[in-house]
Amino acid sequence: MTFDHPPREVPRMRPAANPLDRISHFVHDHFLGLLLATYAIAALGPGPGMAIRSVSLGRISLMGEGMNLTLPSLMLGFLLLNAGLGVKASEFRNLAKRPAPLGLGLLANLIIPITYIFGISWALQAWHNNGEVQAILVGLALVASMPIAGSSTAWSQNADGDLALSLGLVVASTLLSPLATPLALHAVGFMAEGDYAEDLHELAAHGSGIFLAACVVIPSMAGIAIRLLLGEARLAASRPYLKLANSVNLLVLSYSNAAAALPQAVADPDWDFLGAILAITSGLCVLAFGSGRLIAGWLGADASTKASLMYGLGMNNNGTGLVLASMALADHPRVMLPIIFYNLVQQVVAGAVGRRMAEPPASPSPEGHAIRSGDEVRVPAGTGAPIVP
């Protein structure tokens, strides 16, 4: 979630915000509440969401594989394109001087969730419903295998984090996703059983590569290239429109994906199953954030590096995971529930971590850094930080 309206503490006069700016700021500031409302609408009125999911725009071939180009996949591509537009290539100059946090962060982002899922698979051996166990494992596999969320850069910047490291984690995990995602899916596939295990191995071998390349990597790189070609000055005028379009697109995409899983969960709630999902996804999220803190401490890193590692490891691109699940695992709609829960939990945990880090500074914050006001943390306008859950 991004807060990119002018900080209140700046005393100089500013032009009154136009209606578009006010709407954009409202959506950004209340994104978690709007996301909850979106899921509630999907549970009670899934019809339009299912219609969106059924729109097909043809078939594409890439790297010897083919996939149906659906409306949700195009919406996901727009999210990643917009995320690429927010990446400043100049921020990467200092990464080569300190490769350890980036390398360890990427390694931990892959290993720690898989290790956690292995522990959960062992702990749930005595669970009364094996189908529920398998749905949880597959849902967690999709969470663990996704690249780092672009929104982690905004949260990190809010906490005065190392923006170069945050962007490096997002871009590197995105570029590595065609390799890392199949590896994670195969790993959890060996823990799963029956049809669920077969689906994971099949998805890893033939379904995830082209999807990630076409809907994640190519749009992200296209956004970075467009920013380099046009420059920030030319993009500045369209930034408010892009941010609002991005937020609306994300909410509609979340609605369409949730429409496949939530109506059944609400119509016939299985409270112990839902409670287990909440507890397990919360545990994974807290562990992921905590591992970033531990790695920073082990490296003897400063507070800015710690913030970037915590948000980078704790926030995954669950929008991608939901689209992939809805396309490849439509016969198992319950696998989307852990992804939906993790998406909500990571926003709550990110906010809690941000409030903990948002202690009033000893002196006024210099222009260009996050400016704190009470319990809120706001980033000056024009940062271009993306929102990708």
N, C-alpha and C positions, 0 to 999 in steps of 0.2 A: 504494500500500500504506500502511496506516495503523497507527501504533503508539500506541494510546491506553489503555495501562494505567498505573497510578501509577508515577512515576519512583522508582528505588531510592534516590536521594539524600535524599528527604524523610524526616526522622528520626521524625516522629510516627507513632504506631501507627495502622494501618488494619485494618478488618475483613477477615477471610480471604475470599478470592475464592470465589464459589460455582462449582459445576462449569460452568455456562453461561459465566461470565466466563473461566474457564480455557480452555475450548474456543475461545471467540471470540478470545482473545489468541493462542492457538496458531495458529489459521487466519491471523490478521493477520500474525504474525511469520514464518510459513513460507509465505506466499502464493505466491511464485515457485516454490518446490519443489512445492507442491500443483498449481499450474498446469501445470508440466511433467509431473507424474504424470497429470493429467487428459488432456493431449494424448497421452501414451503409451497410456492406456486407450482413447482414441478410435481410435488407430491399430490396436490389436490387437482391440478388441471394439466395433465401431461400431453394432451392432444397436440397443440402446436409444436411442442418440443419433439414429439415423435415424427411429426410432419417434416420438421427441419432435418432430422436424422435420415429421412428416407430420400432426400433430394440427391440425385447422382448426376454428375456433370461429365460423365465419360470415364474412360480408363487410360491410365498412363503407364509407360514402361520405363524402367530405369535400373541400370546395373543388372540386367537380365531378369528382373522381377517386375511384376505388374501389380497395380492396385487401382481400386475404384476411387475416383476423385469425387468426394462427397462435399456437401456444403459445410459440415463441421470441420473437415480437413482444411478447406480454404479459410475458414474463420480462424483456425489455429495458425495457419501460415501468416495471416495478417497480424496476429498477436506477436509472432516472432519477428516479422518484418519491422514492426514498430519498436520492438525491443532492440533490434540492431540499429535503428535510427538514434537510439539513446546512448550508444557506445562511442566514447571518445578515444580514438586510437592513440592520441598523445598520452593518455593515462598509462599506457603499457610500458613506457620507457624505463621505468624503475624496476619492473618485474624481473628482468634478467639479472639484476644485482642481488636479488634475494629469492632464489628459486625454491628454497626449502618450504616456506609456508604454502606456496601454490602446489608443489608436488605432493606434500603430505596431505593437504586438503583434498585433492583429487583422489588420492589413494584411500583416505578414510571415508570419503563419500561413497565409495564402492564397497569397501570391506565391512565397515561397521554395521550398515543395515542388513547385509547378508548374514553376518554373525548373529545379529539380533533375531532375524527370522528363523535361523537354525534353532536358537534357544526356544522360541515360541513353538516351533513344530514339535519339539521334545516336550514342552510343558503342556501342550494340548492333546497329548496322546490319550488321555483318559476322558476327553470331552465327549459328551453323550451323542453328538451328531457329527459324523465324519465329514459330511458334505459342507457343514458350516466351517469346519477347520480348513478344508481345502479352499473355500471361497476367501477366507482370511489370508491364507498363504499366498494365493494368486494375486489378491489385491495389494498385499504388501510387496510382492515382487515387482508390480508395476510402479509402486511408489519408489522403491529402492533403485530401480533401473533408469529412472528419468534424470535428465540433466538438471543442474541447479537452476532455480527460478530466477528470472531476471529481476523480480521485485526485491531480491536479497540485496541488490546494490543500493536501492533506495533506503531500505531499513538500515543498512550499514552506514550510509552517508548520514542518516539522521543521528547515529551514535558516534559521529566523528571517526568512522572507520577508514581503513585504507582503501580508497576507491579503486586504485589500480589492481589491488589483490582481488577485490570483489568482482570487478569486470573480468579479470583473468580467470577466476573460477567459473563464472557463467559461460564465457566464450569457450574456454578449453573443454569444459564438460559437455557443451553442445557439440563441438567438433568431434569429440571422442565418443559421443553417444552411439553412432553406428557400430562401434566395437564394444563399448562398455555395456550397453543395454542388452545385447544378446548374451553376453557373458553372465550378467546378473540373472537373466531369465532362465538360462540353462542351470545355473547354480540352484535356484529355488525349484526348478523343475525336478531335480533329483530328490528334493525333500517332499514334493507333492506326490499324489497318488492318482491312479486311474486316468480318467478323461482330462482332469485338470493338469496333470503332469504332461500328457501328450500335447495339450493346447499350448503350454508354455514352451516346450521344446520346438513345436512347429512354428510358433510365433518368433522364437529366437532365430530359427534357421531360415525362415522364408518370409516372415511378415514385417518384422520391425525395421530391417535395414532400409528398404525403400521408403517406408513411412517416415522415418526420422530424416532421411536425406531430403525427401520432397517437401515435408511439412515443417521441419525444424531447422536443419542445417542450411539449406539453400535460402529460405526466407531470411534467416538471421544474417547470413553473409551478404545477401542483397541489401539489407537495411544498412549495414556498415558501409558497403560500397557507395550507396546513394548519399550517405552523410559525407563521405570523403569527397565525392564529386560536387555536391551542391554547397557544402559548407554550412556551418551553424547559422550564419546570417540569413541565408535564403530559407532555411527550415523554420526559423523563429516565427515567422508570420503564420505558418500552418500548425505550429505546435499545439495551441489550444484545441484546435479541431481534431488533431490526431489523438490527443490524450482523451478527449471525450469519446471519440469513436472507439478507441481501444477499450475503454471501460465498459461501454455499452455492448460491444462485441463480446467481451469476456463474460458479462452477465448472461447474455443470450446463449453463448456456448455452454456455460455452466448449467443453464436451465435445460437445454436440449439433452445434455448428457445425463443429468439427474433424472429426467423424465422416464428413463428406461429402468431405473432401480428403485426410486423412492416410493412410487405409488403402492407397490406391493408391500414394502416395508411398513408403510403407514396403515394400509388396509388390514394387514394381519401382522401386527408387530410381535416380534420375538424378542422380548426384553433382555433375556440373558445373552442372546447373540449380539444385539446392539450394544449392550453394556460391555461385553468382551471386546468388541471392535473399538469402542471408545477408550477403554483401558489400554489396549495393545497399541493403538495408534498414538495415544498420548505418551506411552512409554518410549516408543521409537522416536518421537519428536523431541522429547526432553533429552534422551540419550544423544541424539544427533547434535543438538545445541551444546550440550555439555561436552561432547567430544571436541568441538571446536575450542572450547575454553581450555581443555586439558592439553591439546596440541600446542596452543599458544603458550601455556605455562611451561611445557616441556622445552620449547624452543627459547624460552626467556624473552618472548616477544612483548611489544608494548601494547597499550590498550587499543590502539587503532587496528592492529593486526588481529587481536583477539576478537574484536567486534566483527570484522570481516569473515573470520573463520567460523564464528558461531552462526551468523546468518547464512553463510554459504552452505555449511553442512546441514543446517536445520531446515532449509526451505527448498523443496523440490518443485519441478514444473509439473504439477498435478493436472493442469489442463491438458497437457500432452498425454498423460497417462489415461485420463478419462476418454479422450477421443480414441486412443488406441484400443482401450478395452471395449468401447462401444462398437468398434469396427470388427475386431478380431475375436471377441469373446461374448458376442451378443446372446449366445445360448446359456451364458452364466451371468445374468445381470447382477447377482449379489456380489460379484467380485468388485463392482464399482463402489460399494458401500465403504470399504476401508479407504479408498482414495478420496471419497467425499469427506469422510471424517477427518482424514489427515489434513486435507486442504483447510478445513475450519480450524483444527487444532494448531496448525503451524502459524496461522494469523494471530491466534490468541497468545501463544507462547512468544511470538515475535514482539507483540505489543508489551507483554510482561517484561521481557528482556530489555526492551527499549526504555521502559519506565525505570527499571533498575539502574540502567546506565545513565539516565538523564538527570544527573545531579547538577545543581547550579554551578557554573564555573566560577573560579576565583576572580576573574576579570571578564569584562565584556568580550563576547566572541567576535573575532575579526570577520570582516565581510567576506563571504564566500564559503563560510563553514556553517554547520548546523547551528541554529540559534534556539536556545531553550527558553520557554516561557511557562513557568509553573511545571505541570506534569506533561505538557505537550512538547513535542519536538518537531520543529518545522524546518524545511529546507527552502532556501531562497528560490525565487522563481527562476526558470530557465535552466534547471539542472538536466531536464530531459530524461529523468529516471523513469523506466518503464514499469508497467504493472503486468506481471505474468505470474499466475499463482503456481 
